[in-house]
Amino acid sequence: MTETSVTETSEATLSHGRAVATALLGVDRLYRTESGDRTGLAVLNMDTEGSLEPDDLASYGDARTRWQELRAGAATLPEADRRVYYEELARSTLAFVDWRDRGLPLEAQLGSFLHVPVGPAPEPELDALRERIRRLLGRLGYGGDLRAQCAAWEARHRVPADEVEGVTAELLAEAWDRTNERVLPIPADRSDGMRVETVRGVPYNARCDYLERTIRLNVEPTLTLPGLRHLVAHEAYPGHYLQFKVRETLAKDGRAPADNLLSIVNSASSCVFEGIADTGLALIGWDESDDDRVQSLLTRYRAGIGTGAAWRLHALGQSPDTVSGWLRDQSLAGGEGWVRNRMAFVAAPQRAVLIWSYWWGEPSVAPVLRRTPQVDRARVLRYLYSRMHSNRTVGMFR
């Protein structure tokens, strides 16, 4: 890719992106109407002025015809990475339409929605993560078996629920400064940034509500200081907030396609979206202590066993009680609150495959950053943050 391809978008792609955005909103409206799912396919729409009118799709047959047209149109775009991304997005959306219209098993959803290998995280990889955690905790002086090591580490670094908001606010301030210094200039004043609100009884660990500028943080799982650093980097700076802010700014300035304004689930972009957020800890230098390295390994491990729980529930047909027991036996941290919210997350058929985006996200992004020479660091970061990506397009930066 040339320098201009990182920062500029052709008129043809801008036009195609607008057509994609209205077609996505059309499928989203159709899906919300027929399913009653208020979260929808487009879980975030930053078009607050209402300039994007959803396509009028009366049926999934209409949606299929429209997206077949858009898939064909993607092949004509001048930018190589945009041809790939919009073709893969079309395949994901056509698969979503087929799932709602005809039904698709979990295995087909994984390959067709997210474009990832079918199956749970491999056991040898989980074993390797457990061994790395055990060795690192041993080096830090924690004895006993792995479960005892993790329990002692978690107890030492635990942040009580009534202190979470204050501690997280301080971390947000530090992460804002580190992001400006080490990643990209944030195109906003600090007053535009995120605040934290603690919640209970929700099926997630944390959620970035960008339009409300609020991180909703579940305090039912046991939370640690390294864990809060990870969540701040993931949900805010340089994670989801920065992703949304950069994409929104470019789209509203006419320098990026209108689909930049949407966040879509069950899509070709899902893994990279989470992967950019998960690399945030390293981008701002919050991975330099052994305790932060423990947290990073635990985060990766828990993403893996999350795929195992979803696979057992939806592909193998095991009962929720059986799967909960398995997840409880596998979990090394977080307590019963973490087990409950992971089960609630993977139990919903419309969200089950998303747990794989956490498992495959970081491996799709981190290698690109590692192999990019320092002289190209700013360019690759602009490339990652300025546009929507699939697992393949991340690696197309040159």
MOWO-V315073 format. One line per field, one symbol per residue. ss: DSSP state (H for helix, E for strand, C for the rest). burial: # if it has 9 or more other ideal C-beta (glycine too) atoms within 8 Angstrom, else .. Layout:
# MOWO-V315073
ss = ???
burial = ???
This chain:
# MOWO-V315073
ss = CCHHHHHCCCHHHHHHHHHHHHHHHHHHHHHHHHHCCCCCCEEEECCCCCCCCCCCCCCHHHHHHHHHHHHHHHCCCCCHHHHHHHHHHHHHHHHHHHHHHCCCCHHHHHHHHHCCCCCCCCHHHHHHHHHHHHHHHHHCCCCCCHHHHHHHHHHHHECCHHHHHHHHHHHHHHHHHHHHHHCCCCCCCHHHCCEEEEECCCCCCEEEECCCCEEEEECCCCCEHHHHHHHHHHHCCCCHHHHHHHHHHHHHCCCCCHHHHEEECCCCCHHHHHHHHHCHHHHCCCCCCHHHHHHHHHHHHHHHHHHHHHHHHHHCCCCHHHHHHHHHHHCCCCHHHHHHHHHHHHHCCCCHHHHHHHHHHHHHHHHHHHHCCHHHHHHHHHHHHHCCCCHHHHCCCC
burial = #...##..##.###.#################.......###.#.##....#.##.#..#.###.###.##.##..#.#.####################...#.#.#########...##...##..##.###.###.#.#...#.#######..###....##.###.##..##.###..##.#......#######..#.#.#.###..#######################################....#######.#####################.##...#########################......###.###..####..############..############.######..#....#.###################.
